Amino acid sequence: MNRAELADFLRRGRARLAPSDVGLTPGSRRRTPGLRREEVAQLAGMSVDYYTRLEQSRGPRPSRQMLTALGRALRLTDVEQDHLFYLAGEEPPRHETASAHVRPGLLLILDRLHDSPAQVVNDCGEVLAQNTMAKALVGDVMSRPRRERNLARLFFLDPGARTLFPPEDFEGHARAHVAALRAVAAARPDDPEPTELVAELRAGSAEFARLWDEHEVSRRDRATKRFLHPVVGLLELDCEVMVSHQHHHLLVVHSARPGTDAYERLRLLRVVGLQDMSPSRS
């Protein structure tokens, strides 16, 4: 436990909040900005004396429950909450589940990428949102039932899901799906979503089971991917993955370098627009 750093972090967190930020009335005139110690103690459900000792670097180590209450009282972000736990000498709590709600800001970015295929997926591979170019490239996944929107499930259990990839690339895609899912399952062992998906894929795909047993682990990251589009032909695209840590969401963007055949074919794809495509696989 780093008492001095913890005390400083608490003082600074308290100073940046106004009473109105936490639903309190300002009350009498304040000599200094921020919340009073007794207000933080009230919000966290602890004694004023105990909180004062923490800010004075002389309190005992707070319990995990108390650290969570302090984080809530000080309106800490997930990253700041983790930092609070580290300063107290505790392992931060795991953020167990991935939300299906895509933040408005992320959707705005998605819509602005009008000339590049882009989609938002969660870290288990479920497609949560697509722009028009993504639908033109890999099909309108969002029109399918939710269960059929998971890229790993499609790749291993739906034979039609591989038709947009050259056969020589199948092994690489398979390994990438398995390694990324293993990383998620290890990070969130109590989350039923990755656990149940792994069990389903192990039971339904001998290929998945074989690769799973090899214990490769990685995250979804930038790469070069090739797509066999039935109208515009082969596209070799750069894949960039941007992470929104708050909800385990990934913004996956495909682009082509100017001057390449893929760049011209991607421009043609924008003109061609939506086709009756086979299931998405990214």
C-alpha positions, 0 to 999 in steps of 0.5 A: 500500500502506497499511503502517500500516493493514495492520500494525494490521489484522494485529495485531488479526486475530492478537489475536482468535484463540485457538490452539484456533480454528486447530487449535493447542494452547495450549502454555505460558502466554501473556502476551498473548491471541491467536496468536503471530507465529510461529504466524501465520507457520506457518499462512500458510507464510511466515518469521517475520521477513517476517511480523514486518516486516509487523506493524511497517509495514516489510515489502515488499508481499505477493504476492496468493498471500501475502495469500490465505494470510494471510487463511486463517491469520487466518480472515478473512471474505470482506469482511475478505479483500477489505479486506486486499487493499485495504490492500496496494494490490491488487484483491481476488479475484473470488468467481467462483461461486454456491453452490447450498447455502442457509445454514440461517439463511436457510432458517429466515427463509424458513420463518418468513415463513408469510404472505408468498410468499418464495423464495431465488434465486441472482444468475443467477435460479435458484430454490434454495428456496421457502416454501409461500406462494411455491409457492401464488403461482407454482408449486412450482419446486423439484419441477422438474429443476434446469435448469427452475428458472431464472427468466430461462430460464423467462421467455424460453424457456417461453411458459407462464411468463408466464401469471401476469403482465399482458401490459403488464408483460412488457417490464418483467420482460424488461428486469429479467431481462436487466439483472440477468444482465448485471451478474452476467456482468460481475462474474464473467467466468470463471464458466461459469454466467452465460456459458452462460446468456447464450449459451443465451438469446441463441440461443433468444430474439430478445427476449433478444438484442435487449435484451442488445444494449441493454446495460442493467445493474442488480441485482435490487432492490425493486419492485412486481409484479403477479401474475394468479393463476387463483384469487384474481385480480390481486395487486399486491405489494411485492417486497423483495430481501435479499442474502446476499453470501457465496454470491450468494444473494437472499431475495425476499419479496412482501408486500401493504399492509394495507387493500388488495385485494391484502392480502385476496387474499393472505390468501385465497391462504393458505387456498386453498393449492397449485394446479396452477400453471404455471412460476414467474416472479418 
